[in-house]
Amino acid sequence: MTPPNFTRRHAFALAAVMLAAAPVVQAQSGTYPERPIRLLVGYSAGGGVDAMARLLTPRLSTLLGQQVVVENRAGAAGLIAGDLAAKAPPDGYTLLLGDSSTLIAQHMQPRMSFDPIKSFVPVAGLFTLPLIIVAGNGFPAKTPQELVAALKAKPGHYSFATSGVGTVQHLGFELFKGKTGTFATHIPYRGAAQIVPDVISGQVPLGVVSATSALAQAKGGRLKALAVMSPVKLAGAEDVAPLAAAVPGFDAAPRVFLLAPAGTPDAVVERLGSAVRTAMAAPDMAQVAAQQGAVPAFEPPAELGRSIVQESQRWGQLIRAQNIVAE
């Protein structure tokens, strides 16, 4: 029976509410996914984070039975893609490939349109992208311990290049300086492309670059790979010691992870997380990832949630302590 005060306007309002809720109801009904899923990536095609998306999505498409399509929305250090994902319907059909830069940005960009923790639900941890400290062949160190000794012997004498202020490369080296009581001058570059050539030529004594950028030149004898800024040795680069050999427990590897808009149903997160777990457990995943300079690092939703909160807090504390501000 229709309520006595029920008007046509009420009927339209009720219909609108039901339509808005339809995607979530559908997602909770166990039929998810029923159409293609878009994965927003905040960087241009061909970069390290994009390469991780391209590695993962074909496997997820097979496991989910629907196409997972990479959509590059480059700009503002990944914040454009983050904003789009945060505002997307929480139905599981728009996801974000987040990375450590997303967590750092909230401490460097106080006017961000979204909160990288509160605006999303964690789906799964995916990869780490190890960084390596490199030096020219004339630098007086070959190991992490010798690097610390060289910096302590000549405080302020050396400089180090990174791909910009507030990047993981920059903050990782600042973390290293703080833990070892050393000092070196930061030289921010507009991206990473020129760092390796300038280290080789002696324009700058030290650089922090991706493993793929460092190892090819190091194996060719054009520069030294002094230390991996991750706690374990890399496959294919077993002769490069981790920085943890000189600074126990040290870890400053950028991380890549999967997020969904806040409010995404638990059933959808569980479905996605399960598919990611299976994809990451494939026998060839470690080898294929290593070719892209990455290390598989799967984390289920709850564990990822704790990890990104801890990482955000760590970078925030460092940024405030060092008074690091955006360029």
Protein Blocks (a to p, Z undefined) as FASTA:
>chain_A
ZZfklcfklmmmmmmmmmmmmmmmmmmnopacfbdcddddfbdehiaklmmmmmmmmmmm
mmnopacdddddeeehhlmmmmmmmmpccehpaccdddfklmmmmmmmmmbcbdfklmpc
cfbdcbdcdddddddfkbccfbfklmmmmmmmmghkaccddebehiaklmmmmmmmmmno
pacdddddebjklmmmmmmnopambdcddfklmmmmmmnopaccfbdcbfbdcehilmbc
cfklmmghiacbdcddddddehiafklmmmmmmmmmmmmmpmklmmmmmmnopacddddf
klmmmmmmmmmmmmmmmmmmnopacZZ
